[in-house]
Amino acid sequence: MQKLRNAPAWGELDALAPLIKRHHMRDLFEKDKERAEKYTLNAAGIMLDYSKNRVTQEVLDKLFELARQREVKQKIIDMFSGQPINSTEKRAVLHIALRNFSDKPVYVDGENVMPDVINTLKSVQVFTEKVHSGEHKGYTGKAIDTVVSIGIGGSFLGPKIVTETLKPYWVKGLKIYFVANVDGCHIQDVLNQVDAETTLFVMSSKSFSTQETLQNTLTAKAWFLDQGPTQKDIAKHFVAVSSNVKAAVDFGMAKENVFPMADWVGGRYSLWSAIGLPISLAVGYNNFKGLLEGAYEMDCHFQDAPFEKNMPIILAMLGVWYRNFIGAQSHALLPYYHYLRGFPAYVQQLDMESNGKSTTLDGRTVDYGTGPIIWGSEGTNGQHSFYQLIHQSNMPIPVDFLFPLKVPNQNETHHNMLASNCFGQAQALMQGKTFEECLEDLSDSSLPEAEKLKLAAHKTMPGNHPSNMLLFDEMDPKTLGALIALYEHKVLVQGCIWGLNSFDQWGVELGKVLGNDVYDMIEGDMSLDNVDASTAQLIKHFVNKQ
Ligand code: F6P
């Protein structure tokens, strides 16, 4: 494929950027009374208002042209048809098969993967129902009432954020904990709160080789055996999800307790697979299925809608505009829903592990910006903290507001206040407040004129800060599935524009390898001779303090 900078639309967008920088969104709204309506669309239970963006129709047209020139359509077809688009690992990328509710087969190397997908889903359903009905009992005959999910990265963030977001749907009486970090405080903290007789540990690791997950499971197992049960009771309390069934069995998991996953499911795209078992246990299988159905609806929209009406493509191309032409380095996610507060952390892995790269598919180093820093936290808390920087620093930071129109057990006053804050912030970011308006506010003050001018300068809000507003009728399993799929597809499209492989993660490997060596040095099994002076000093200092 030609270099990104050689795509004709790239040059045209580059030429448009300085012109747009001179426009204020206030004027765009002033000029076009239909702007809000024109730049709003609905898909899979999500309404997206993208009118508060620093774009004109001409910019949008060029962005869609760029998407065509970068063959986004073909990338979508390739992913959905099981082509090995994860080229460095020579794998298909088929999380979409896990939520394929059509009767169409999905082939990998000539084999339809759907029968295995359906079987695994069935086994998740059967196991969930056995736990909920009390048929699956703990070693003393008591029903399971607690789940501890152990995993990290994609084997943690997806199940955790979904479970957290769907708290209003939790099965009554069931408690669930997630342990990821190898920091022993975390697992210990959880173990202090649970009862061995009624706790089920779900160990999730696609590779079954992740240090944190293996160690946390060993610690959980040792703790479990310390409480009285014997080795034969392990099978009642420990299950695993992995694509490496052999390693799981070698580790001591009963074969019938290992839920398989395919190697074409990427870790950060895996919550739809058996990695979603903790979700199913927490909210019930039907709600888990609802999540998959919502994602499927977004998948259909993504495949079928023209670019101009395609939600993932619109979000992706707006992101490209800000990253490559307006100079944004980061993108903030601002959920105005307490239960969705973990969403920025989830998208952080999804986006930054996928597109935080600078080598193109054909091995060249990029000469343009790629995946932005993803950050953010729940509104309104953030308003009293980092929003200051979004409003008044000179960094362009596009944001996505996320807001459910209805929430469970709605307290009208609270919810109206939450809505007014969310919409009010988007408005303030867009319109700002001019120096003249600020000076006018000070007209009655007794301050000397020079002080008024100075203060007005401090109070001036430039505005013109872009935002997307995503509204949901309610944050039910289906809508959450669609929302997650929306961001997954956004990442695919951006990776395609930037010419990246969004599905590998080589950047995390070196730290793991060196960390293992450092561990051996701490344990005294490896000499410090070949390590740099700073690391050697840190290790010695640590060892001396033990
Ligand atoms: O360290 C990154 C990573 O490889 C992620 O991509 C993955 O989700 C996570 O580790 C956990 O991997 P596993 O599921 O194999 O334990």
Residues whose N, C-alpha, C, O or C-beta is under 5 A from the ligand:
A	BS01	F6P	I152 G153 G154 S155 S204 S205 K206 S207 F208 T210 G267 R268 Q505 V508
